[in-house]
Amino acid sequence: MGFLHPDRLWWLLAVVALIAAYVVVQVTRRSTYAVRFTNLALLDVVAPKRPGWRRHVTAGVFGVGAALLVVALAEPTTEVKVPRERATVVLAIDVSLSMEATDILPSRFEAAQDAADEFLDTVPETINVGLVAFAGSANVMVPPTTDHELVRRAVDDLVLAEGTGIGEAIFASLTAIESAPPADDPDEPVPATIVVLSDGETTMGRPNADGIDAANEAGVPVSTIAFGTEDGVIFIEGEAIPVPPDLGAMEQIADATGGVFFEAESEQELEAAYADLGSSIGFETEEQPITEWFIGAALVGLLGAAVLSLFWFARLP
């Protein structure tokens, strides 16, 4: 929690002084009564019904209410996540034949499609989402758009092909970003990011390093998800071919471009990775005032003190 006017919190010293004065008065009054009525039995006869702890409760509630009013005067704020009005994210999904591996059921490919659908459910409607499919080459399937259903249908229609070109995926994603709707204010560029999901290593096309350089030149972070397990295999003409994800290369891409690296060995972990990315891409943190919360609490405290005083002592504090 922060404050728009923290200097006004100095008024809390006045509340502390008021509480201190109350304590001094109580002690002084008690001493005065003790001197005036040295005979305790006589004091019980003269004042048999002393308010005792109840007067302190009333004073305490009143003091809390006053302190809350001072805090409200300082205009407290809290961090709140709000949907971004504009942003562009390109999903680059590996459609190489290794995605047929069933180490993640029902298969890496189907799990990736389901997780992408979940991702589209999490991002705000105002976010432009594009889709790139890559194997040996990369193609922009859907340019960035707020029509997320169009992207969803394209994800469901993806088909597998030979080869893996992660570098090509980055270049195609940057091309897609260039086609995104322009910002209303040309001096305020729309934030963009690329999310690359792959279960293998680059075997075709331009190397990853070239994609990293291009992303850095464009100022676009590339987050990566290494999908699959070390035990993943596919069968080609009856021969088992290991297809483990290239964790090192995927982490290097993310680190070099300012993105985030995830390792997902199940559909649940993949959905969690997408959810994390959707939260960071689709939302931003803003400071919002919560003054009314403290004003309301202060009113409750002050009114509570008044009610207790009327109920117990038939007078206002």
Secondary structure, 3 states (H helix, E strand, C coil): CEECCHHHHHHHHHHHHHHHHHHHHHHHHHHHHHHHCCCHHHHHHHCCCCCCHHHHHHHHHHHHHHHHHHHHHCCEEEEEEEECCCCEEEEEEECEHHHHCCCCCCCHHHHHHHHHHHHHHHCCCCCEEEEEEECCCEEEEEEEECCHHHHHHHHHCCCCECCCCHHHHHHHHHHHHHCCCCCCCCCCCCCEEEEEEECCCCCCCCCHHHHHHHHHHHCCCEEEEEECCCCCEEEECCEEEECCCCHHHHHHHHHHHCCCEEEECCHHHHHHHHHHHHHHHHEEEEEEECHHHHHHHHHHHHHHHHHHHHHHHCCCC
